[in-house]
């Protein structure tokens, strides 16, 4: 396992010539305190700093810190995508700071209670 930073940024569409302020949404996840591996030193600080910057730039941010299990992460991802659904001019961003792993070519974000064994 290794610490990873993931930044995923996308725009769901292009604004027309209207003078509308685009909606901006972000999901920020930081994981530090793992049960089965040593804690990461900076992951929560990095996630909190990113969240603060995004808020200052007008993003509505869903924050998730030290998620215990897969279900908690999935619920946050679902809330995030529900915000973007049916909003063609919205912009979205995902930031993850924590351990990640790959098994059989599939990447996973690791919640605090996961045992990498």
N, C-alpha and C positions, 0 to 999 in steps of 0.2 A: 504494500500500500504506500501511497505517497500523497503529499499535500498537493492539491490542485486549485487553481483559480480558473473559473470559467466565466467569461463574459459573452453573452449572446445578445445581440442587438438586432432588431429588425423593425421595419416600418411596414404596416399592413396596407398602405396605400399612399397616394400622393394627393395633397390638398389641391382643390381647384383654386381659382383665382380669388376665392372668397377670403375675407379678412377674419377667419375663425382661428382661434387658438387651438392647436391640435391637442388631443388627449394623450397623455403619456403615463405609462404604467410600468412598474418594475417589481420583480420578485428578487429579494435579497436573502440568501441563506448563508449563515455562518455556523460552522461546527467546530468546537474546541475540545469539549470534555467527553472523550470516548471511554467506554467501560473496559474495553479489552486491549486498547493500544494507548501509548502515552499521549497526553493532550498536546494540541498544537499551540504554539505561543501567540501567534498574531491573527489567527483566522477570525475570531470574533471582532477584534478591533478593526480589521480590514473591512469586514462586512458592515459594521456600524458606521465607519467612515464613508463607505460607498453609499450607504443609505442616506446619510446626511447630505452628501453632495447631490444625489439625485433629487431629494426633496427640495433643495435650494434651486434646482433647475426646473421645478414645476412638475415632477413626477409624483404620482400617487404610488406609494411603496407598500408592498406586503413584506413584512420582515419576519424571518423565521430563524431563531437562534437555538442551537443545541437540540434539534429535533430528535426525539427518542426513538422513533421507528419509521418504517416505510409509509405507514398510513398517514402520519402527520405530514410528511413531505408531499405525498400525493394530494392531500387536502389543500395544501398551500398552492400547489401547481394548478389544481382545478379552479380555485378562487381566482388565481391570476388569469387563466385563460377565459374564465367567465367574464372578467372585466373587458377583455379584448374582443370577445365574440361580437360579431355584427357591427363592428366599428371600423370601417375601411380606412379611415384617416388616422387611426390610433398608432402610436409608436410603443413598442414594448422592449424591455430589457430584462435579462436574467443574469444575476451575479451569484456565484457559488464559491465559497471559501471553506475548504475542509478536505478530508481524505476522499479520494475516488479510487475505484478499482475497475479492472476489466476482466471479464470471464467469458471465454469463448467468443471474443470479439464484441461483446456487449458491455457498454460502460455503465457504471453504477455510482450514485452518490451514496455516501455511507453515513447512516444515522448513528447517534451516540451509543445505542444498545446493540448494534450489529457486531457479530463475532466473525472476523475475517477468516477464521479457520474453516 
